Amino acid sequence: MSLSSIIKNIPKAELHLHIEGSLTPELMWRLAEKHSVSLPYASVEEIEAAYNFEDLQSFLDLYYAGAGVLRDEDDFFALMWEYLTRCHEDNIVHTEIMFDPQTHTERDIGFDIFMPGFLKAMEKAKDEYGISSYLIMSFLRHLPEDAAFDTLSAAEPYYEHITAIGLDSSELGHPPSKFERVFKKAKALGFKIVAHAGEEGPASYIWEAIELLDVDRIDHGVRCQEDEALMDLLKERQIPLTVCPLSNLKLCVINDMKDHNIVQLLDAGLLVTVNSDDPTYFGGFLNDNFEALHQSLGIDEKTVRTLVANSFKASFLPQEQKNQLVEKVLSA
């Protein structure tokens, strides 16, 4: 069996996926027409052509504009259902999905609109495809910590449906320390904790996420190599890194996929996983990221299986279920 076939057929988990970042140009166009939203593009093709970013901020500007077409419960159902259908096609059997409430609440679209849409699609995917899925509620770090506290309070009716609290958006100038108090409260409420760190921001942001936010996982984290002591800590404590190769390339964290350090991190004993981040904006879903690593870094079947096993080890699934899935991946 070819490695491409193995990548396609092996059961996988995805741990770093922003649901708003899975919005396809076709769905954006369709919803814009539905709600008579004026887009600065004349066609689906023009939207696709706009997905050419200089850096994280230029991506975020388009990302937030695209989210503006999401208006009612059916829109959020459609967004989630399209992603989970793609999971089924790519044999992703478990996914932990980030969503950005503030992107919507700032447009006066509340939890009572987007959460029912998300949850109906997740339940349908569980029933029809057997896919398990968890939600990670992320705070936008370019907004003040007080806004994060407000979001945490507004989410209270839906706490039972939220597994973890995360931190995303513009990293530079917004260190994890800015949100220390709200994450302490989230931890006390029983949520798992994740945070973007060490993508555009320095290795010191990873230290802050670990020491001040008490994270269970680091999202991205590729700049950890800049700090030997940090590498030792990540290895010793097996704090997972949810690495997103095509995202790193698209946002110019690296200039060429051949320069990506994911295999070096894996060889150093870190618990590294592969994810797609914002797949429609960054040129590929999960399997595409594995294919890119195969084409550029020459990863083999053993490495693919190790990375996939890591995705289950790093997940928030119950331990017994993790063990079964890891064994299935490694013993095949």
N, C-alpha and C positions, 0 to 999 in steps of 0.2 A: 504494500500500500504506500502511495506517495505521501510525503510529509503534508502536502496540501489537503489530502483526504483525511489524514489523522487530525489536523487542525480543525477541519470542518466537522468531523464526527465525534471527537472526544467531548464528553460532558464537561462544561466549564461554569465558573462563577465570574461575575463582573462586580467590582466593588467601587469603582470610581466612574460614575456616569451621571451627568446632569441632564435631567429629563428635558429641560428647556433647550438644551444643546443637542437634542435629537430631532428637533423640528426640521422636517425636510422642506426644501424650497417649494415642492408641490403642495404640501399642507399649508405652509405659510400663505401661498397665493390663494388657495381655496378659502381659507378662513378670512383673509383680507377681503375677498369678494363677498363672502357671507355677511360680514359686518360693515361693509362699505368703508374699509380702512384704506387710506391712501398710502401706498408704498412708494419709495423713490426709485422704483424699478418698473419697467414696462412689460416684463415677462418673467416666467420661471427661469429662463436662460440668463437673464440679467441678474437675478438673485444669485444664481450659481456662480456667475462671474464675480460677484461682489465678495465671495468668500476667499479673499486674498489679503492677508493681514500682514502688517508690519511688526506688530507686537501684541502683547496681551490686551492693552487698552483699546487698540483699534478693533480687535475682535469683540471686546465687551460692548463697544458702542453699537455694533451691528446686532449682537446677541440680545441686548435689551430692546432694541427697535423691533426685532423679530418677535419677541415675546408679546409685543403690543397687540398682536392679532388674536391672542388667547383671551376670550371674553366670557364664555359661559361654560357650564358644567360639561356639556357635550364636547367642547373644544379640548378640555383637559383630558376627557376620556379618550378622544381620538389621538391626542399626543402620546399618552401612555400606552394605548393599545397598539399603535404603530411600532413603538419601541419593543414591546413585549412579543409582538409577532416576529420581529427581526430576531429577538432572542431565540425563539422557537426554531427559526430557520438556521441559526448559527449554533444550535445545541447548547445554549446557555440555560442551565437548569436552575440556577439561583442568581439573583441580582439584588444589589443594595443600591437604591436609586436616590440620588440627591435632588432636592427641589429647593427653590429660592422663594419663600413666601413674600419677601419684601419687594421682589420684582413685580408682584401682582397686587399686594395690599397698597403699594404706593399709587396704584391706578384705581384704587377703591374696589378691587376685586378680592373678596375675603376668603377665609378658610372654608366657609360654608359653600363656596362655589368650586374651588379647585380640588379640595380634598375628596368630596364625593365622586368627582370624575375620575381622579386617580384610583381610588379604592375600588370602584366598580370594574375598571379595566384590570386591576391586579387580581381581583377575585375571578374574573372571567378567564384570565390566563392560567390561573391555578386549576380551574375546573377543566378547561379545554386542552391545555398544553402540559399541565403538571409542573409549571414553573412556580417556584417559591420566590417571593420578593419582599424586601423590607424598604422602609422609607428613612432617609436621612435628611433632616431639616437643617438647611444651611443658612447662616447669617452672612449678609453682605458686609465685608470688612471695610469698604469705603464709607459706610454709614457709621454713626456714633454707636457706642455700646448701649446707650439708653434705648435706641431703636431695636437693638437685639433683645433687650429685656422686654420691651413691648411685644415683640414677636413671640417670645417664649410664653408670655402670658396669654396672648391671643390663641395660641395653639392648644391650650389646656383641654378643650373638649375632644381633641383628637390624640391626646398623649398615648393612648393604648395602641394607636396605629403607627407611631413613630418609634423607631428603634434607636436612632443615634442623632446627635446634634453635631453639625459641621461648621466650617468657616471657609468661605471662598471669595471670589471676586479679586479686585486689584490688590496684589500682594505688597508691592513696594510702598513703603511709607505707612503701612498698616500692620505692624507686627502683632503676633498673637497676644502679647502682653496687654494690648489695648482692650482685650475681651476677657481678661482673667476672671473678673467677678461674675459675669454671666455664665461662663462655663463652670465655675464652681457651683453655681446654683443648679445648672443642668445636670451635673454629676450627682448632686445631692438628690435630685429627682429620680435618679436611677437610669439615666440615658447613657449609652455608650458615647464616646467622644472621638471625633476625627477632625483634622484641620489641614488645609492646604499650607504647605511650608516647604521652602527650599526648591521652588520652581524658578521664579524670577528673583525671589528674596534670597538672602544669604543663609549659610548653614546655621547662623545664630538664631534664625527664626525657628528652625527645627528644635534647637535646644529649648526655646521658649515654649513651643507647643508641648514638649514632653514635660518640662519642669513646672510650668505655670498653668497649663490647661489640662495636664494629666491625660493626654490622649491615649486611645487604644490603638489608633493607626495614624500614620502620616500619609497625607495625599500628596503625590509627587515625590518630594524628598531627594531628587537626583543630585542636588548640590551638597549632599552629606559628605561626599568624597573630599571636600575642601577641609575637613576637620577629622583628623585621625582618631581623636578621643570619642567623637560622635559616632564614627563607624564602629568602634569597639562597643559602645553602649548599645547601638542598634542590633549588633550581632548578639551580644550577651543577653539582652532582654527580648530578642526576636520581635521587636516592634515592626509591624508590617509597613511596607512602602507600596502605595498603589500608583505604579508608574504608568504613564500614558505616552508611548513612544511617538505616535503620529502627531499628537498635540505638541510635544516638545519640539518636533521639527517645524510644524506650522507656525508656532509662536517664536521661533528662532532661539529657543533655549539651546539647541544644537543647530549647526549649519548643514549637516549631512547625517543621514541615519547611520552611516558607517562609524560616526563619532559617538554614538549613543553608549552610555556606560552601564546599561542594564545587566549585561553578562558579567562585567567586572564586579558589580554589586552582588550578583548571585554567587560568583566564585568566591567572594569575600565572606560568604556565609550569612548574608542578609536575607530576610524574608521578603522577597520581591515578587510583585504580581504585575500582570499586564492588563490594561484597561483602555477604554476608548475616549473617556472624558466628555467631549462634545462632538460626537461622531460625524454628524452631517456638516458641521463647520470645519472639521479638521481632516476630512478626506478618508474616513474609514471607521467601520464598526470593529468589534473585538477581534474577529477572525482576520480582518485586514491588518490589524496591528501585529498579530503573530506572523502573517505573511511578510510584512515589511521587515521584521526582524530576521526572518529566514533569508530573504533576498539580500539584505544588506550586511548582516552579521553572520550569516551561515549557521544559525542555531539548528541543532539536530533534534531528533525525536526525544531523546532523553531530557534535553533542556526544555522542550515544549511541555513534556509531562511534569517536570519539576515545577515549572511556572504555573501550570494549571492546578497541580496539587496545592501549591502555595495559596492559590485563590480561595480554596476551600478552608485551608488552615487559618487564613487571615479573616475569614468571614465571621459574622455574628451568629451563625447557625449553632444549634445545640452541639455539644462536643461529640456525642455518639454519632450524630448524623455526619459531622465533619469527618470523623474517622472512617466511616463507611465510604464516603465519596473519595477521600484520599486513597484508600486502598483500591477502589475501583479504577482510579486513574493510573496508579503506579503498577498495578499487577496485570494490566491488560496486555 
